[in-house]
């Protein structure tokens, strides 16, 4: 059997804080799909995670030298985004061969014969990748590369398939670049795909009066409320509910921005909620570069960056989010004026004076999840306890 095994050895997942506190790098959504889903679709094989003593979900974790048996494994760095050309090269690999770019191996192909010991693999041949390798290194790369990623995923998901018919109640520009999955409801909307594709997932609802300008992905079971304005390149993940004005932002899934307010050049994790009127700044008043907090110090990310928000965090109504703000995991954010540029995990308020009580945080997360017919899992509790104790 052939399997994908993701590894974080060279991904530096700490650089993708706060999203890698609660997930493996390969489970980050960019474009329409997660990185894991992209690789599984391209290579048509299941994926697992190399066990590296992490506290995250261990359901997929394997120890390579113990689990390989008669399988052929493709070891893939979790932050690498597949392309048709890269996937084609991977499919041609034989055990002992690997694909590389300067100073870095991208994909190894191994069988049990190549495992000399747990930290030593036998290599027989190196294949150089002669095109640019696409990878995410920092959280702002997610929205910076989202237009490209939507184009790639759109081509992958719609190849040799026909869109569900577009209702005549919609005003449509460039309909050949629009794909609507079965069960989606889109009526009395403006759909402009002249500058990028529009993908609307299965059972998604785009209500009356919405204006969508591609590239845009509205994923499965998502809801776009009446009169919403969405610019490219934006991804609304599964079961998200969005409204107001959104530009070049990614919602991973299960999160809400259900009311008016602006969100731009931002990444929102899972199970977040932006209170009514919450608005972020994505451009400084003097039009200078934005510096963003990271665990290794502030970094210049370029001209635009809104908010980077970890899973399970929420804002109060009319919250004003500063340019380039980072919000950790499970924060209850409120306060007058602009928020500080960094809000640590389990903050109650915005100044770090109070901390969310752990049991109360779990109770509130479970309440929010129940609104989408889900409940907090034991694995989530383990992950959250680790974050509470160590971050």
PyMOL commands that set and color helices and strands:
alter all, ss='L'
color gray80, all
select helices_A, chain A and resi 13-16+19-21+25-27+35-43+64-67+84-91+112-114+140-144+146-158+175-177+358-370+378-390
alter helices_A, ss='H'
color red, helices_A
select strands_A, chain A and resi 2-7+47-50+61-62+72-77+80-81+97-101+104-110+115-117+120-121+125-128+134-135+171-173+178-180+185-186+190-192+198-200+205-206+211-213+216-218+223-224+229-231+234-238+241-242+245-247+250-253+256-257+262-264+267-270+273-274+279-280+291-292+299-300+307-309+314-315+320-321+325-327+332-333+342-343+347-348+354-355
alter strands_A, ss='S'
color yellow, strands_A
deselect
rebuild
show_as cartoon
